[in-house]
Amino acid sequence: MTTSGEQRLEEALRSVASEVTTSPDAYREVRTRWRRKERRRRLIVAALATAVVLATNGIALWALNDARPDQHIIFIDHTRSR
């Protein structure tokens, strides 16, 4: 129950498929390329995460170091004032 359009499409796909040649090492080459890209992606993500952590730590240390000692009093020891 196939139509003539379906038959023509099937014939066209068969003719294209018959012209395709495969390399015996094609899978290995693609896998190697994929692994290299994955490794590079992970390295970039790790480097960015490290840069963000270092930047936030640097900003926090700068902000803490820049404050006056009496500016932010967290705990006042009332027993020492007597």
C-alpha positions as CSV (number, residue, x, y, z in Angstrom):
1,M,0.0,0.0,0.0
2,T,2.9,2.4,-0.7
3,T,2.3,5.4,-2.9
4,S,4.5,6.3,-5.8
5,G,6.0,9.2,-3.8
6,E,7.0,6.8,-1.0
7,Q,8.6,4.5,-3.6
8,R,10.5,7.3,-5.2
9,L,11.7,8.5,-1.8
10,E,12.8,5.0,-0.9
11,E,14.7,4.6,-4.2
12,A,16.4,7.9,-3.7
13,L,17.5,7.0,-0.2
14,R,18.8,3.6,-1.3
15,S,20.8,5.2,-4.1
16,V,22.3,7.8,-1.7
17,A,23.0,5.0,0.9
18,S,24.8,2.9,-1.7
19,E,27.2,5.7,-2.5
20,V,28.3,6.2,1.2
21,T,31.7,4.8,2.0
22,T,32.7,4.2,5.6
23,S,36.2,4.4,7.1
24,P,37.1,1.4,9.3
25,D,38.5,3.8,11.9
26,A,35.6,6.3,11.8
27,Y,34.1,5.3,15.1
28,R,37.5,5.5,16.9
29,E,38.2,8.9,15.4
30,V,34.9,10.3,16.3
31,R,35.2,8.9,19.9
32,T,38.6,10.4,20.2
33,R,37.4,13.8,19.1
34,W,34.4,13.6,21.4
35,R,36.6,12.7,24.4
36,R,39.0,15.6,23.6
37,K,36.1,18.0,23.5
38,E,34.7,16.6,26.7
39,R,38.0,16.9,28.5
40,R,38.5,20.5,27.3
41,R,34.9,21.4,28.4
42,R,35.6,20.0,31.9
43,L,38.9,21.8,32.1
44,I,37.3,25.1,31.2
45,V,34.5,24.6,33.7
46,A,37.0,23.7,36.5
47,A,39.1,26.8,35.6
48,L,36.1,29.0,35.7
49,A,34.9,27.6,39.0
50,T,38.4,28.1,40.5
51,A,38.5,31.7,39.2
52,V,35.1,32.5,40.7
53,V,36.1,31.0,44.1
54,L,39.4,32.9,44.1
55,A,37.7,36.2,43.1
56,T,35.1,35.9,45.8
57,N,37.7,35.0,48.4
58,G,39.8,37.9,47.3
59,I,36.9,40.4,47.5
60,A,35.9,39.1,50.9
61,L,39.4,39.4,52.3
62,W,39.8,42.9,50.8
63,A,36.5,43.9,52.4
64,L,37.4,42.5,55.8
65,N,40.8,44.0,55.7
66,D,39.6,47.4,54.7
67,A,37.2,47.8,57.7
68,R,38.2,49.7,60.8
69,P,38.6,47.5,63.9
70,D,35.8,49.4,65.8
71,Q,33.4,49.6,62.8
72,H,31.7,46.2,63.2
73,I,31.4,45.1,66.8
74,I,30.0,41.6,67.0
75,F,30.3,41.1,70.7
76,I,30.8,43.6,73.5
77,D,32.3,42.1,76.7
78,H,30.5,44.1,79.5
79,T,32.6,42.3,82.2
80,R,35.8,44.0,81.0
81,S,34.4,47.5,81.3
82,R,33.9,47.3,85.1
